[in-house]
């Protein structure tokens, strides 16, 4: 089976570290879906403005592994360690949304914000800049949403948030960083981007987003921003 790339995602996530683990409707992060010339046809989007949300079907293009012995091979395991479980407890790969799967395919529910020059602008996508998009489908609330759905082990951690503080945030408002980038960074940090197995309050982390690098530490339920610098 051959999948054709119909578009690429463009946003501020230039590194995998910091990408939200799930697509979330409240996310302020905007992503532009830029169609390839073959698919940049107005008729192909006719009627899409009538939907508030869309499904993106995309590829985990940066999960290439040298372990399996080839540049196009993917390393996967029948069990994975979900970050929300501390990174130490194993669950079946098909019971998680781990990016390391037999087929590197992702699925995200996003909000359609608008259309511009033949591209789609969406919010809430949990994808890297340059991610290949294989298909786009409308989200239908009467069939895609289930009020009695059970969320397994993910339910316990779905509302976890960290408080973002630190002098770096205040100082950066006068450093020229766009308000949009600062807003997105505060959201990303509140989701706790650290690997689940890391909980060292003395460790400094660096996260790149939209041309800026944020340095931070995590103490308890707080993210303390040390500084934000232009790359």
C-alpha positions in Angstrom: 0.0 0.0 0.0 1.4 3.4 -1.0 0.3 6.5 0.9 0.5 9.8 -0.9 1.4 13.0 1.0 -1.3 15.5 0.3 0.1 18.3 2.5 2.6 19.2 5.2 2.0 20.7 8.6 3.7 24.0 9.4 4.0 25.4 12.9 6.5 26.4 15.5 7.4 22.9 16.7 10.8 22.5 15.2 11.8 19.8 17.7 9.9 16.8 19.0 10.5 17.8 22.6 7.6 20.0 23.7 5.0 18.8 21.2 1.7 18.2 23.1 1.1 14.5 23.7 -2.5 14.7 22.5 -4.5 17.0 20.3 -6.6 19.2 22.6 -9.4 21.5 21.7 -8.3 24.2 24.1 -4.8 24.4 22.6 -4.0 27.9 21.2 -1.2 26.5 18.9 -2.0 27.2 15.3 -0.9 24.9 12.5 -1.0 25.6 8.8 -1.9 22.7 6.5 0.0 23.5 3.3 -1.2 21.3 0.4 1.1 19.9 -2.2 0.5 21.4 -5.7 -1.3 18.2 -6.9 -3.9 18.6 -4.2 -4.0 22.4 -3.9 -7.4 22.5 -5.6 -10.2 24.7 -4.4 -12.8 22.1 -5.4 -11.2 19.5 -3.1 -12.1 21.7 -0.1 -15.6 22.7 -1.2 -17.9 22.5 1.8 -15.2 22.1 4.4 -16.0 25.5 5.9 -19.2 24.0 7.3 -17.3 21.9 9.8 -15.8 23.1 13.0 -13.4 20.2 13.5 -11.4 17.9 11.3 -9.5 14.6 11.5 -5.9 14.7 10.4 -4.3 11.5 9.4 -0.5 11.9 9.3 2.8 10.2 9.6 5.4 9.9 12.4 8.1 11.0 10.0 10.9 11.5 12.7 10.6 8.0 14.3 13.2 6.4 12.1 15.4 4.1 14.1 18.9 2.8 13.4 18.2 -0.2 15.7 16.2 -2.0 13.0 19.1 -1.6 10.5 17.8 0.8 7.9 17.0 4.5 7.3 13.3 3.7 6.5 12.8 1.1 9.2 10.9 1.7 12.4 11.6 0.3 15.8 8.5 -0.7 17.8 7.6 -2.9 20.8 4.4 -4.7 21.8 4.6 -2.8 25.1 5.4 0.9 25.7 5.9 3.1 28.8 3.3 5.9 28.7 4.7 9.2 30.1 1.6 9.8 32.1 2.2 6.7 34.1 5.7 7.9 35.1 7.5 6.2 32.3 8.0 3.0 34.3 4.8 1.0 33.8 4.4 -0.8 30.6 1.1 -1.0 28.6 0.2 -2.6 25.3 1.1 -0.4 22.3 -2.5 -0.8 21.0 -3.8 0.5 24.4 -1.8 3.7 24.0 -1.1 6.5 21.6 2.6 5.9 21.5 4.3 7.2 18.3 6.3 3.9 18.1 3.9 1.6 16.3 4.0 -1.1 13.6 2.7 1.5 11.2 3.8 5.1 11.9 0.4 6.7 11.5 -1.1 9.4 13.7 -4.6 10.6 14.1 -5.6 14.0 15.5 -8.8 15.9 16.0 -8.3 19.6 15.4 -10.4 22.7 15.2 -10.7 24.4 11.8 -9.8 28.1 12.4 -9.9 29.3 8.8 -8.7 29.1 5.2 -6.0 31.2 3.7 -4.5 31.1 0.2 -5.7 27.5 -0.3 -4.3 26.3 3.0 -6.1 25.3 6.1 -5.4 26.9 9.5 -6.2 24.6 12.4 -5.6 24.7 16.2 -4.9 21.9 18.6 -2.7 19.7 16.4 0.0 17.6 18.1 2.4 17.5 15.2 5.9 18.5 14.3 6.7 21.2 11.7 7.0 19.4 8.4 4.8 16.4 9.4 3.3 14.8 6.3 -0.5 14.8 6.1 -2.0 11.7 4.3 -5.7 12.6 4.6 -8.2 15.0 6.0 -11.7 14.1 7.0 -14.6 16.0 8.7 -15.2 15.3 12.4 -18.9 14.4 13.0 -20.1 15.0 16.5 -23.0 12.5 16.1 -20.8 9.6 15.2 -17.3 10.5 16.4 -18.2 11.5 19.9 -19.5 9.0 22.5 -20.8 10.3 25.8 -20.4 7.0 27.6 -16.8 6.4 26.4 -14.3 5.1 28.9 -10.7 6.5 28.8 -8.8 3.7 30.5 -5.7 4.7 32.4 -5.6 8.1 30.6 -8.7 9.3 32.6 -6.7 9.8 35.8 -4.2 12.2 34.2 -6.3 14.0 31.6 -6.6 17.3 33.5 -3.1 17.5 34.9 -1.6 20.9 34.5 1.5 22.7 35.8 1.6 26.3 36.9 4.0 28.3 34.7 6.0 31.0 36.5 9.5 32.5 36.7 11.1 35.8 35.8 11.9 34.5 32.4 8.3 34.9 31.3 8.0 38.5 32.6 11.4 39.6 31.1 10.6 38.0 27.8 7.6 40.2 27.2 10.0 43.1 26.6 12.5 41.1 24.6 10.6 41.1 21.3 9.1 37.7 21.5 5.7 37.7 19.7 2.8 37.5 22.1 1.6 34.5 20.1 4.8 32.6 20.8 4.8 33.4 24.5 1.1 32.3 24.8 1.9 29.0 23.1 5.0 28.4 25.2 3.0 28.9 28.4 0.5 26.3 27.2 3.2 23.9 26.1 5.0 24.1 29.5 1.8 23.7 31.4 1.4 20.3 29.8 4.7 19.2 31.3 6.8 18.2 28.2 9.4 16.3 30.2 9.8 12.5 29.7 7.7 10.7 32.3 10.6 9.1 34.0 12.4 12.4 34.7 11.5 14.3 37.9 14.7 16.1 39.0 14.0 19.6 40.3 17.7 20.6 39.7 17.7 19.6 36.0 17.4 22.4 33.5 15.5 21.7 30.3 15.6 23.6 27.0 12.8 23.7 24.5 12.8 25.3 21.1 9.7 26.8 19.6 9.0 29.3 16.8 12.6 30.5 16.8 13.0 30.8 20.5 14.6 28.7 23.2 13.1 28.5 26.7 15.2 27.3 29.6 13.2 25.9 32.6 13.1 23.7 35.6 10.2 21.9 37.2 9.6 22.0 41.0 6.6 20.0 42.1 3.6 21.3 40.2 5.4 24.4 39.0 7.4 25.2 35.8 9.9 27.9 36.6 11.2 29.7 33.5 14.8 30.7 33.8 15.1 32.6 30.4 13.7 32.8 26.9 16.2 33.6 24.1 16.1 34.1 20.4 17.7 31.2 18.5 
